[in-house]
Amino acid sequence: MSYGFIANAQGIGETSTDSISSKNSNTLDLFVAPRFSSNQFVNTWATFIEIGIGLKYKNKWELNISYAKSVDDFNKQIIFPSSHKYDQANIGVQAQYLFFNSKIRPLAGIGIQLGEISWIPQIDASDTFTDHIFIYNIFIGADWQINKTFAFQVNAGYIFPGNIELVGLESNDYQGLKGDILLKIRLLNLKP
């Protein structure tokens, strides 16, 4: 499951509902999105800390570019009896569409990440294997506009990778559920 934070700064003195209804349909918002995420990996879960920056267009479309780093050392015995160390970093792009103009809005989106994976298959191994893979995801979720400054978002989705050539790992090791929690923070409003 993944957890993230995205905050939207809005005008002072208006409620979040007022802000949504009165917002110019042509506005372009810039926001920052720290995130904590987790997804299925083999028979356990991989956890990531993530930071992103994004744009919201016409209060409907959002595009987010992010960098994620795994925070698990995977010293558990998950693949080999003597499996040792695993590390992963991702650069990704995610797009989503928000339905309706209400305080709580359903959403749907897609994303793609380029991941760099490092893997030591055995405790006494001297070599670290490295590979780069593409990871795709689809998701649905909900966005809750807390106030003019913050919006809270949760996602649930599914990830699937491209070809993997890393020793000891296969494509289906990276296929599974993914979740996100975000607190969006709007930094700037750009009017066309």
Secondary structure, DSSP 8 states (H G I E B T S, - for coil): --EE-B-----TTS-HHHHHHHS-TT-EEEEEEEEEEEEEETTEEEEEEEEEEEEEETTTEEEEEEEEEE-----S-SSSTT--EEEEEEEEEEEEEE-SSSSEEEEEEEEEEEEEEEEE-STT----EEEEEEEEEEEEEEEEE-SSSEEEEEEEEEEEE-----TT--GGGG-EEEEEEEEEEEEEEE--
